C-alpha cells in the first residue's frame, strides 16, 4: 500500500482551505490554485495507472 499519495492529497486540501480561510487571494485566484492542484493530482494518478501501480482506496 502506498502511503505517499494520501499524504499528498491531505497536504493539498490543507493548503487549499488555509488559503481560503485567510483570504490572501481573491476567490478566482483560489479557484485557479484549486484547479491547477487537481489537474496535477489527476495527471499524477493517470501516470501511476499507466505504469501499472494501484492506489488503495479506503
C-alpha positions as CSV (number, residue, x, y, z in Angstrom):
1,X,0.0,0.0,0.0
2,X,1.3,3.4,-0.9
3,X,1.1,6.0,1.8
4,X,2.6,8.9,-0.1
5,X,-0.5,9.6,-2.2
6,X,-3.0,10.1,0.7
7,X,-0.4,12.4,2.4
8,X,0.0,14.5,-0.7
9,X,-3.8,14.7,-1.1
10,X,-4.2,15.8,2.6
11,X,-1.4,18.3,2.2
12,X,-3.2,19.7,-0.9
13,X,-6.5,20.1,0.8
14,X,-5.0,21.6,3.9
15,X,-3.2,24.2,1.8
16,X,-6.4,25.0,-0.2
17,X,-8.5,25.6,2.9
18,X,-5.8,27.6,4.6
19,X,-5.7,29.9,1.6
20,X,-9.4,30.2,1.6
21,X,-9.7,30.9,5.3
22,X,-7.1,33.6,5.5
23,X,-8.3,35.1,2.2
24,X,-4.8,36.1,1.0
25,X,-6.1,35.7,-2.6
26,X,-9.3,36.6,-4.3
27,X,-11.8,33.9,-4.8
28,X,-10.9,33.5,-8.5
29,X,-7.2,33.1,-7.7
30,X,-8.0,30.4,-5.1
31,X,-10.2,28.6,-7.6
32,X,-7.3,28.7,-10.1
33,X,-4.9,27.3,-7.5
34,X,-7.5,24.6,-6.7
35,X,-8.0,23.8,-10.4
36,X,-4.2,23.5,-11.0
37,X,-3.7,21.3,-8.0
38,X,-6.5,18.9,-9.0
39,X,-5.1,18.8,-12.6
40,X,-1.7,17.9,-11.2
41,X,-3.1,15.2,-9.0
42,X,-5.1,13.8,-11.9
43,X,-2.1,13.7,-14.1
44,X,0.0,12.0,-11.4
45,X,-2.8,9.5,-10.8
46,X,-3.1,8.7,-14.5
47,X,0.6,8.2,-14.9
48,X,0.6,5.8,-12.0
49,X,-2.2,3.8,-13.6
50,X,-0.3,3.7,-16.9
51,X,2.7,2.3,-15.1
52,X,0.5,-0.4,-13.5
53,X,0.6,0.9,-10.0
54,X,-2.6,0.7,-8.0
55,X,-3.6,3.2,-5.3
56,X,-5.5,1.7,-2.5
57,X,-9.0,3.2,-1.9
58,X,-10.2,3.3,1.6
